[in-house]
Amino acid sequence: MDKQQILDQIKRIAAGGRGRVPGWQAFAAATGARKAGWYPHTWLLWGDALTEAGYAKNEFQTRMSECLVFR
């Protein structure tokens, strides 16, 4: 899969997921494309691919406040 095909697939998956962009593992599961197809020669970070496709990078999940967990 070349660079433009990957970008097109990111856009397709995001459109089907109501704008939610896939992580690289979800992308691989949905398309059958392997990480070796883009890393490291096309993009070093998956967030760079998302940015190039026109989306914001995914954010890491943060720890929830204990008062929210134990209520």
Biopython code that builds the backbone (N, CA, C, O; Angstrom):
import numpy as np
from Bio.PDB.StructureBuilder import StructureBuilder

atoms = [
    (1, "MET", "N", (0.862, -1.167, 0.000)),
    (1, "MET", "CA", (0.000, 0.000, 0.000)),
    (1, "MET", "C", (0.910, 1.232, 0.000)),
    (1, "MET", "O", (1.790, 1.356, 0.851)),
    (2, "ASP", "N", (0.700, 2.123, -0.937)),
    (2, "ASP", "CA", (1.547, 3.315, -0.995)),
    (2, "ASP", "C", (0.989, 4.419, -0.089)),
    (2, "ASP", "O", (-0.079, 4.279, 0.506)),
    (3, "LYS", "N", (1.740, 5.513, -0.003)),
    (3, "LYS", "CA", (1.408, 6.603, 0.901)),
    (3, "LYS", "C", (0.007, 7.163, 0.655)),
    (3, "LYS", "O", (-0.753, 7.353, 1.604)),
    (4, "GLN", "N", (-0.340, 7.426, -0.585)),
    (4, "GLN", "CA", (-1.651, 8.008, -0.897)),
    (4, "GLN", "C", (-2.778, 7.032, -0.565)),
    (4, "GLN", "O", (-3.838, 7.454, -0.105)),
    (5, "GLN", "N", (-2.569, 5.758, -0.787)),
    (5, "GLN", "CA", (-3.587, 4.759, -0.441)),
    (5, "GLN", "C", (-3.818, 4.729, 1.062)),
    (5, "GLN", "O", (-4.956, 4.614, 1.518)),
    (6, "ILE", "N", (-2.740, 4.834, 1.831)),
    (6, "ILE", "CA", (-2.875, 4.851, 3.291)),
    (6, "ILE", "C", (-3.670, 6.079, 3.727)),
    (6, "ILE", "O", (-4.570, 5.972, 4.559)),
    (7, "LEU", "N", (-3.340, 7.243, 3.170)),
    (7, "LEU", "CA", (-4.070, 8.463, 3.524)),
    (7, "LEU", "C", (-5.544, 8.351, 3.149)),
    (7, "LEU", "O", (-6.415, 8.783, 3.904)),
    (8, "ASP", "N", (-5.819, 7.774, 1.990)),
    (8, "ASP", "CA", (-7.212, 7.590, 1.563)),
    (8, "ASP", "C", (-7.956, 6.649, 2.502)),
    (8, "ASP", "O", (-9.124, 6.879, 2.816)),
    (9, "GLN", "N", (-7.287, 5.595, 2.950)),
    (9, "GLN", "CA", (-7.923, 4.647, 3.866)),
    (9, "GLN", "C", (-8.166, 5.273, 5.236)),
    (9, "GLN", "O", (-9.187, 5.000, 5.866)),
    (10, "ILE", "N", (-7.241, 6.107, 5.703)),
    (10, "ILE", "CA", (-7.454, 6.825, 6.967)),
    (10, "ILE", "C", (-8.721, 7.677, 6.861)),
    (10, "ILE", "O", (-9.556, 7.681, 7.766)),
    (11, "LYS", "N", (-8.853, 8.392, 5.752)),
    (11, "LYS", "CA", (-10.028, 9.246, 5.546)),
    (11, "LYS", "C", (-11.309, 8.419, 5.462)),
    (11, "LYS", "O", (-12.344, 8.824, 5.992)),
    (12, "ARG", "N", (-11.244, 7.261, 4.798)),
    (12, "ARG", "CA", (-12.415, 6.392, 4.674)),
    (12, "ARG", "C", (-12.855, 5.875, 6.040)),
    (12, "ARG", "O", (-14.043, 5.879, 6.361)),
    (13, "ILE", "N", (-11.893, 5.431, 6.837)),
    (13, "ILE", "CA", (-12.212, 4.891, 8.159)),
    (13, "ILE", "C", (-12.748, 5.996, 9.069)),
    (13, "ILE", "O", (-13.690, 5.774, 9.829)),
    (14, "ALA", "N", (-12.150, 7.181, 8.993)),
    (14, "ALA", "CA", (-12.621, 8.296, 9.816)),
    (14, "ALA", "C", (-14.036, 8.705, 9.426)),
    (14, "ALA", "O", (-14.844, 9.037, 10.294)),
    (15, "ALA", "N", (-14.343, 8.683, 8.139)),
    (15, "ALA", "CA", (-15.690, 9.032, 7.689)),
    (15, "ALA", "C", (-16.704, 8.002, 8.182)),
    (15, "ALA", "O", (-17.819, 8.364, 8.558)),
    (16, "GLY", "N", (-16.335, 6.751, 8.183)),
    (16, "GLY", "CA", (-17.217, 5.693, 8.658)),
    (16, "GLY", "C", (-17.356, 5.671, 10.166)),
    (16, "GLY", "O", (-18.333, 5.142, 10.695)),
    (17, "GLY", "N", (-16.392, 6.240, 10.856)),
    (17, "GLY", "CA", (-16.415, 6.269, 12.314)),
    (17, "GLY", "C", (-16.833, 7.612, 12.866)),
    (17, "GLY", "O", (-16.447, 7.978, 13.975)),
    (18, "ARG", "N", (-17.631, 8.361, 12.090)),
    (18, "ARG", "CA", (-18.128, 9.683, 12.491)),
    (18, "ARG", "C", (-17.005, 10.641, 12.853)),
    (18, "ARG", "O", (-17.094, 11.385, 13.830)),
    (19, "GLY", "N", (-15.941, 10.611, 12.048)),
    (19, "GLY", "CA", (-14.840, 11.544, 12.241)),
    (19, "GLY", "C", (-13.768, 11.078, 13.195)),
    (19, "GLY", "O", (-12.740, 11.738, 13.350)),
    (20, "ARG", "N", (-13.995, 9.951, 13.835)),
    (20, "ARG", "CA", (-12.995, 9.432, 14.769)),
    (20, "ARG", "C", (-11.909, 8.717, 13.973)),
    (20, "ARG", "O", (-12.192, 7.777, 13.230)),
    (21, "VAL", "N", (-10.679, 9.160, 14.131)),
    (21, "VAL", "CA", (-9.576, 8.591, 13.363)),
    (21, "VAL", "C", (-9.056, 7.322, 14.027)),
    (21, "VAL", "O", (-9.088, 7.201, 15.251)),
    (22, "PRO", "N", (-8.579, 6.383, 13.226)),
    (22, "PRO", "CA", (-8.101, 5.123, 13.791)),
    (22, "PRO", "C", (-6.682, 5.226, 14.321)),
    (22, "PRO", "O", (-5.868, 5.984, 13.793)),
    (23, "GLY", "N", (-6.393, 4.477, 15.348)),
    (23, "GLY", "CA", (-5.013, 4.262, 15.757)),
    (23, "GLY", "C", (-4.373, 3.315, 14.746)),
    (23, "GLY", "O", (-5.075, 2.750, 13.907)),
    (24, "TRP", "N", (-3.061, 3.133, 14.810)),
    (24, "TRP", "CA", (-2.428, 2.301, 13.785)),
    (24, "TRP", "C", (-2.849, 0.849, 13.886)),
    (24, "TRP", "O", (-2.899, 0.155, 12.871)),
    (25, "GLN", "N", (-3.153, 0.372, 15.085)),
    (25, "GLN", "CA", (-3.584, -1.020, 15.225)),
    (25, "GLN", "C", (-4.987, -1.219, 14.651)),
    (25, "GLN", "O", (-5.247, -2.223, 13.988)),
    (26, "ALA", "N", (-5.882, -0.279, 14.899)),
    (26, "ALA", "CA", (-7.227, -0.363, 14.321)),
    (26, "ALA", "C", (-7.157, -0.226, 12.808)),
    (26, "ALA", "O", (-7.907, -0.884, 12.087)),
    (27, "PHE", "N", (-6.259, 0.626, 12.325)),
    (27, "PHE", "CA", (-6.063, 0.785, 10.885)),
    (27, "PHE", "C", (-5.590, -0.536, 10.274)),
    (27, "PHE", "O", (-6.091, -0.955, 9.231)),
    (28, "ALA", "N", (-4.639, -1.177, 10.915)),
    (28, "ALA", "CA", (-4.119, -2.444, 10.409)),
    (28, "ALA", "C", (-5.209, -3.519, 10.399)),
    (28, "ALA", "O", (-5.303, -4.305, 9.456)),
    (29, "ALA", "N", (-6.025, -3.548, 11.444)),
    (29, "ALA", "CA", (-7.102, -4.537, 11.510)),
    (29, "ALA", "C", (-8.151, -4.298, 10.425)),
    (29, "ALA", "O", (-8.696, -5.249, 9.864)),
    (30, "ALA", "N", (-8.429, -3.032, 10.133)),
    (30, "ALA", "CA", (-9.471, -2.697, 9.155)),
    (30, "ALA", "C", (-9.007, -2.870, 7.713)),
    (30, "ALA", "O", (-9.812, -3.171, 6.832)),
    (31, "THR", "N", (-7.721, -2.682, 7.472)),
    (31, "THR", "CA", (-7.230, -2.683, 6.089)),
    (31, "THR", "C", (-6.331, -3.859, 5.743)),
    (31, "THR", "O", (-6.138, -4.164, 4.566)),
    (32, "GLY", "N", (-5.786, -4.515, 6.742)),
    (32, "GLY", "CA", (-4.824, -5.589, 6.488)),
    (32, "GLY", "C", (-3.422, -5.067, 6.222)),
    (32, "GLY", "O", (-2.501, -5.851, 5.991)),
    (33, "ALA", "N", (-3.252, -3.745, 6.254)),
    (33, "ALA", "CA", (-1.935, -3.143, 6.048)),
    (33, "ALA", "C", (-1.102, -3.308, 7.317)),
    (33, "ALA", "O", (-1.613, -3.184, 8.430)),
    (34, "ARG", "N", (0.155, -3.582, 7.135)),
    (34, "ARG", "CA", (1.032, -3.769, 8.291)),
    (34, "ARG", "C", (1.794, -2.486, 8.596)),
    (34, "ARG", "O", (1.985, -1.633, 7.730)),
    (35, "LYS", "N", (2.222, -2.373, 9.842)),
    (35, "LYS", "CA", (2.997, -1.208, 10.253)),
    (35, "LYS", "C", (4.266, -1.079, 9.411)),
    (35, "LYS", "O", (4.715, 0.033, 9.131)),
    (36, "ALA", "N", (4.836, -2.194, 9.014)),
    (36, "ALA", "CA", (6.058, -2.182, 8.209)),
    (36, "ALA", "C", (5.841, -1.504, 6.858)),
    (36, "ALA", "O", (6.811, -1.146, 6.189)),
    (37, "GLY", "N", (4.599, -1.325, 6.452)),
    (37, "GLY", "CA", (4.306, -0.665, 5.191)),
    (37, "GLY", "C", (4.477, 0.843, 5.232)),
    (37, "GLY", "O", (4.587, 1.484, 4.187)),
    (38, "TRP", "N", (4.500, 1.413, 6.423)),
    (38, "TRP", "CA", (4.646, 2.869, 6.529)),
    (38, "TRP", "C", (5.751, 3.299, 7.482)),
    (38, "TRP", "O", (6.263, 4.414, 7.377)),
    (39, "TYR", "N", (6.116, 2.439, 8.396)),
    (39, "TYR", "CA", (7.128, 2.781, 9.406)),
    (39, "TYR", "C", (8.450, 2.147, 9.064)),
    (39, "TYR", "O", (8.457, 0.968, 8.712)),
    (40, "PRO", "N", (9.550, 2.823, 9.136)),
    (40, "PRO", "CA", (9.829, 4.222, 9.412)),
    (40, "PRO", "C", (10.090, 5.050, 8.157)),
    (40, "PRO", "O", (10.375, 6.243, 8.256)),
    (41, "HIS", "N", (9.997, 4.442, 6.993)),
    (41, "HIS", "CA", (10.389, 5.145, 5.773)),
    (41, "HIS", "C", (9.372, 6.187, 5.291)),
    (41, "HIS", "O", (9.763, 7.142, 4.619)),
    (42, "THR", "N", (8.097, 6.037, 5.610)),
    (42, "THR", "CA", (7.107, 7.035, 5.196)),
    (42, "THR", "C", (6.787, 7.981, 6.351)),
    (42, "THR", "O", (6.855, 9.200, 6.188)),
    (43, "TRP", "N", (6.443, 7.438, 7.504)),
    (43, "TRP", "CA", (6.195, 8.227, 8.713)),
    (43, "TRP", "C", (6.875, 7.548, 9.881)),
    (43, "TRP", "O", (6.870, 6.322, 9.987)),
    (44, "LEU", "N", (7.452, 8.337, 10.747)),
    (44, "LEU", "CA", (8.064, 7.797, 11.951)),
    (44, "LEU", "C", (7.011, 7.584, 13.035)),
    (44, "LEU", "O", (7.117, 6.671, 13.853)),
    (45, "LEU", "N", (5.991, 8.445, 13.023)),
    (45, "LEU", "CA", (4.910, 8.365, 14.000)),
    (45, "LEU", "C", (3.571, 8.268, 13.281)),
    (45, "LEU", "O", (3.376, 8.904, 12.245)),
    (46, "TRP", "N", (2.654, 7.482, 13.819)),
    (46, "TRP", "CA", (1.329, 7.356, 13.219)),
    (46, "TRP", "C", (0.605, 8.699, 13.237)),
    (46, "TRP", "O", (-0.162, 9.005, 12.324)),
    (47, "GLY", "N", (0.845, 9.492, 14.264)),
    (47, "GLY", "CA", (0.234, 10.816, 14.341)),
    (47, "GLY", "C", (0.611, 11.703, 13.159)),
    (47, "GLY", "O", (-0.167, 12.565, 12.751)),
    (48, "ASP", "N", (1.797, 11.492, 12.613)),
    (48, "ASP", "CA", (2.212, 12.251, 11.429)),
    (48, "ASP", "C", (1.363, 11.868, 10.219)),
    (48, "ASP", "O", (1.028, 12.722, 9.399)),
    (49, "ALA", "N", (1.020, 10.600, 10.109)),
    (49, "ALA", "CA", (0.145, 10.155, 9.018)),
    (49, "ALA", "C", (-1.246, 10.764, 9.183)),
    (49, "ALA", "O", (-1.854, 11.204, 8.207)),
    (50, "LEU", "N", (-1.746, 10.790, 10.414)),
    (50, "LEU", "CA", (-3.063, 11.383, 10.675)),
    (50, "LEU", "C", (-3.069, 12.866, 10.347)),
    (50, "LEU", "O", (-4.025, 13.375, 9.761)),
    (51, "THR", "N", (-2.003, 13.559, 10.725)),
    (51, "THR", "CA", (-1.890, 14.986, 10.430)),
    (51, "THR", "C", (-1.868, 15.228, 8.934)),
    (51, "THR", "O", (-2.537, 16.136, 8.440)),
    (52, "GLU", "N", (-1.106, 14.426, 8.210)),
    (52, "GLU", "CA", (-1.028, 14.586, 6.761)),
    (52, "GLU", "C", (-2.371, 14.291, 6.089)),
    (52, "GLU", "O", (-2.679, 14.843, 5.033)),
    (53, "ALA", "N", (-3.166, 13.415, 6.713)),
    (53, "ALA", "CA", (-4.493, 13.111, 6.180)),
    (53, "ALA", "C", (-5.508, 14.201, 6.532)),
    (53, "ALA", "O", (-6.641, 14.174, 6.052)),
    (54, "GLY", "N", (-5.101, 15.160, 7.370)),
    (54, "GLY", "CA", (-5.981, 16.274, 7.705)),
    (54, "GLY", "C", (-6.679, 16.152, 9.042)),
    (54, "GLY", "O", (-7.656, 16.857, 9.292)),
    (55, "TYR", "N", (-6.204, 15.277, 9.902)),
    (55, "TYR", "CA", (-6.829, 15.059, 11.206)),
    (55, "TYR", "C", (-5.856, 15.388, 12.324)),
    (55, "TYR", "O", (-4.646, 15.458, 12.110)),
    (56, "ALA", "N", (-6.391, 15.588, 13.507)),
    (56, "ALA", "CA", (-5.556, 15.809, 14.681)),
    (56, "ALA", "C", (-5.025, 14.469, 15.170)),
    (56, "ALA", "O", (-5.660, 13.431, 14.982)),
    (57, "LYS", "N", (-3.870, 14.503, 15.789)),
    (57, "LYS", "CA", (-3.289, 13.282, 16.349)),
    (57, "LYS", "C", (-4.171, 12.755, 17.472)),
    (57, "LYS", "O", (-4.817, 13.532, 18.175)),
    (58, "ASN", "N", (-4.199, 11.446, 17.641)),
    (58, "ASN", "CA", (-4.906, 10.864, 18.770)),
    (58, "ASN", "C", (-4.173, 11.227, 20.054)),
    (58, "ASN", "O", (-2.947, 11.338, 20.060)),
    (59, "GLU", "N", (-4.913, 11.410, 21.133)),
    (59, "GLU", "CA", (-4.306, 11.729, 22.415)),
    (59, "GLU", "C", (-4.263, 10.485, 23.284)),
    (59, "GLU", "O", (-5.131, 9.616, 23.204)),
    (60, "PHE", "N", (-3.229, 10.419, 24.118)),
    (60, "PHE", "CA", (-3.130, 9.313, 25.052)),
    (60, "PHE", "C", (-4.223, 9.455, 26.105)),
    (60, "PHE", "O", (-4.628, 10.563, 26.454)),
    (61, "GLN", "N", (-4.689, 8.320, 26.602)),
    (61, "GLN", "CA", (-5.646, 8.377, 27.695)),
    (61, "GLN", "C", (-4.890, 8.725, 28.967)),
    (61, "GLN", "O", (-3.775, 8.256, 29.192)),
    (62, "THR", "N", (-5.507, 9.545, 29.785)),
    (62, "THR", "CA", (-4.876, 9.948, 31.031)),
    (62, "THR", "C", (-5.563, 9.268, 32.205)),
    (62, "THR", "O", (-6.667, 8.738, 32.081)),
    (63, "ARG", "N", (-4.909, 9.294, 33.303)),
    (63, "ARG", "CA", (-5.456, 8.686, 34.511)),
    (63, "ARG", "C", (-6.670, 9.470, 34.980)),
    (63, "ARG", "O", (-6.666, 10.701, 34.980)),
    (64, "MET", "N", (-7.710, 8.746, 35.380)),
    (64, "MET", "CA", (-8.913, 9.402, 35.891)),
    (64, "MET", "C", (-8.701, 9.802, 37.349)),
    (64, "MET", "O", (-7.941, 9.163, 38.076)),
    (65, "SER", "N", (-9.365, 10.840, 37.753)),
    (65, "SER", "CA", (-9.309, 11.288, 39.138)),
    (65, "SER", "C", (-9.931, 10.212, 40.028)),
    (65, "SER", "O", (-10.926, 9.591, 39.655)),
    (66, "GLU", "N", (-9.343, 9.997, 41.201)),
    (66, "GLU", "CA", (-9.862, 8.971, 42.124)),
    (66, "GLU", "C", (-11.269, 9.301, 42.583)),
    (66, "GLU", "O", (-12.061, 8.391, 42.825)),
    (67, "CYS", "N", (-11.601, 10.577, 42.710)),
    (67, "CYS", "CA", (-12.946, 10.923, 43.151)),
    (67, "CYS", "C", (-13.984, 10.551, 42.087)),
    (67, "CYS", "O", (-15.143, 10.313, 42.426)),
    (68, "LEU", "N", (-13.601, 10.498, 40.834)),
    (68, "LEU", "CA", (-14.523, 10.071, 39.788)),
    (68, "LEU", "C", (-14.685, 8.553, 39.760)),
    (68, "LEU", "O", (-15.759, 8.039, 39.446)),
    (69, "VAL", "N", (-13.622, 7.851, 40.086)),
    (69, "VAL", "CA", (-13.632, 6.400, 40.030)),
    (69, "VAL", "C", (-14.421, 5.804, 41.193)),
    (69, "VAL", "O", (-15.150, 4.830, 41.009)),
    (70, "PHE", "N", (-14.285, 6.369, 42.366)),
    (70, "PHE", "CA", (-14.867, 5.760, 43.557)),
    (70, "PHE", "C", (-16.185, 6.350, 43.991)),
    (70, "PHE", "O", (-16.637, 6.067, 45.101)),
    (71, "ARG", "N", (-16.813, 7.146, 43.178)),
    (71, "ARG", "CA", (-18.111, 7.712, 43.564)),
    (71, "ARG", "C", (-19.209, 6.724, 43.397)),
    (71, "ARG", "O", (-20.367, 7.035, 43.677)),
]
sb = StructureBuilder()
sb.init_structure("model")
sb.init_model(0)
sb.init_chain("A")
sb.init_seg("    ")
for serial, (resi, resn, name, xyz) in enumerate(atoms, 1):
    if name == "N":
        sb.init_residue(resn, " ", resi, " ")
    sb.init_atom(name, np.array(xyz, "f"), 0.0, 1.0, " ", f" {name:<3s}", serial, name[0])
structure = sb.get_structure()
